Amino acid sequence: MFTGIVTAIGTIQSVEQRGDLRAVIACPFDPAKVDIGASIACSGVCLTVVAKSGTIGSMTFAVDISGETVSRTAPGMWSEGGKLNLEPSLRLGDELGGHIVTGHVDAVGTLTELRAEGDSTRLTITAPAELAPFIAPKGSITVNGVSLTVNTVSDQPDGSVQFGLNIIPHTAEVTTLGELKQGDRVNLEIDTIARYLQRMQALRAGA
């Protein structure tokens, strides 16, 4: 379980196609505090640490990425040199600063517009139709592992949905969201509460 509060940006140091894709990620974590088998969210994808090395501030860890995960996440994100938003799993007693995040990508969206809005950046993202019932103004959504609040929602004639987000300068600086360009694909995870509410409504409608 995660909160969508990114604690570091990692860089994919190397990738190797084995049975699965093995990626080695460099980051500023303390290896003494990262156990083999621990979960780390990598741009919204929950992955298991299978190896580690290095020192405080200069650590690397390895993860295995299945073909299923590669197919369901943003194209090209697992390339050497790629930047990833990192968040270790939530520990008992940690502050829940964002919202409950599972690290399971529900769909890939497309950044259709970005523009300056005051000191912030307004992003407009288009999500596929299957996510439309779960996205609402003032609700939470995870974009590339970052917990964000939806500001606006616009349903499209083809069933897809466009939603707007504001990225403050701090968030742009400490995550990879500040490097996004129009047309980029992003990992989306809907709010867990919205998921269960939709399921309850569907059951009631069928009763």
N, C-alpha and C positions, 0 to 999 in steps of 0.2 A: 504494500500500500504506500502511496505517495501523496504529496500535497500540491504538486505543480509549482513549487518554489525552487527554482534552479539555484544550485550552490556553486557550480563551476561550469566552464566551457571546456570540453575535451576536444582533442584532435585525433582523428584516425591515423595512426602511425603506419599501419600496414594491414593488408587484407590478404587472405589466402583461402582459395576454394578447396576445401577438403570434402568430407561427406556433407557438411554444412559449411557456411562461410565463417572463417575465424578472423576476427578483427582484434587488433591490438590498439588500445586507446590510451593516449597520454593525457594526464590531468594533474592538478595540484593537490590531490588528496594525500592523506597520510596512510601508507600501506598497512600500518599497524592497526588501523581502525576499519579496514576493509577485509572481511573474511572471505576465503574461498567458499563459493556457494551463495554469497550474498547477492541481493538484487540491487541493480542500479538502473534507473530509468535513463535511457539514452534518446533524447529528443522525443520523449513520450513513449518509448518502447521498453518494457521491463525485460532486462537481460540478466543472466547469471554470470558472475565472475568465476572463471575457470582457471585463471592463473594471474599472478601479480608480481611486480618487481619494482625496484626503485626506492626513493627516499621521500621524506616529507617535502611536498612542494614540487616533486619531480617523479611522479609515480606512473607506471603503466599497468593496465589490466587487460586481460583477454576475455572475449565473449564469443560464443558460438551462435550464429544467426541462421535459423532454418530457412529453407526455401519458401515456406509459407509466410514467414515474417517478411522476407525480402519482397514477396509479391504483394503484400498488403500495406507496405509503407511507401513513403515518398520516393519516387524513382531517383536513383543516383545518390541517395543519402549515405550509402555504405561504401563510398569510394575513398581511396587513400587521400589524405589531406582534408577530408571533410570535417566540419565543425559540428559538435553535438552538445546540446544542453544536458547537463548531468545532474541527477538528484539521487542520493542514496535512499533506500527505503526508510519509511517512518519508524522511529523507535518509540517505545512506550515512554511517555513523558515529554516527547517533542511537541513544539508548538504547531498547531494546525493552522498555518498562516494562509493557505490558499483554499482548496476544497479537496474532497476525497477523490483521489486519482488512482486507477488500477494499473496503468501502464499498458493497456490493451488498446491498440489503435482501431477505431470504429470505421474510419474512412479516410481517404486522402482528399483534401480540398485544394483549391487553386486561388492564389492571391490575384484578384482581378483589378484592384486599385490600391494605391497608397499615395497619401498626400499629407503635407504639413497641416496641422490644426493647432494653433497656438504653439506651445513648446513641444507638443506631442505629435505623434504620427498616427493618422487614421488609416487603418487597414480595412479593406473590404474583401471578404473571402467567400467564394462560392463552394457550397457543400452539396453532395448528391442528395437525391430525393429521399433516400432512406433515413437521412439524418434530420430532415425538415421538422418532424413532430417533436424533436428533442431540443430544439434551439429556440430560446425565447429571450426577449429583452430583459436585461438585469439578471439573466441566468448565467451560470458558469460554463466554460468550455476550456479544454486544454488544446493548445496549438503548439506543436513541436515540444511538448512537455511542459509548457508554461501555462499556469492557471490564469485565465483572463475572464473579464466580465463582458458579456454581450451588450452592446449599446443599441443597435438597431437590427431589425430583421425584415427582409423583403422576400416574399415567396415569388418564384419565377413561373412563367407559363408552362415550362417543361417539367415542373415538379421540383426542381432544385431550389435551393434557398441561398440567398446572399445575406451575410451578417457583417456588421461593422464593429470594430474594436478600436480603442485608443491605447497606444503604446507610449507610456511616459518615458522621458529620457533615461531614467535609471534602468528601466526594464530593457530598453534598447541597448544599453551599454553592457549589462551583465548577462545577456542572453544572445542567441544568434538572431533574434527577431529584427535587430537593427540592421542586419545585412540582407534582409529579404528584398527581392526585386519583383516587379509585376510579372506574373506568369509562373512564379515559383510554386511548387507543390508542397503542401504541408500536412503533417500528421494531425488528425483530429480525434479527440476522445470526448464523448458527451458526458454530461454530469450524471453520476450514478443515481442520484435521486430522481432525475428526469426519466431515466431508464425504467425504474420501478413504477413511477407514476403512470407512464405510458402503458406498461404491462397491466396494471390494475384497471385502467380505463378500458383496455381491450377486453379484459375478462368480463367486466360489467356490461359492456355493449353486447357481448355474446350470450349473456345470461338469459 
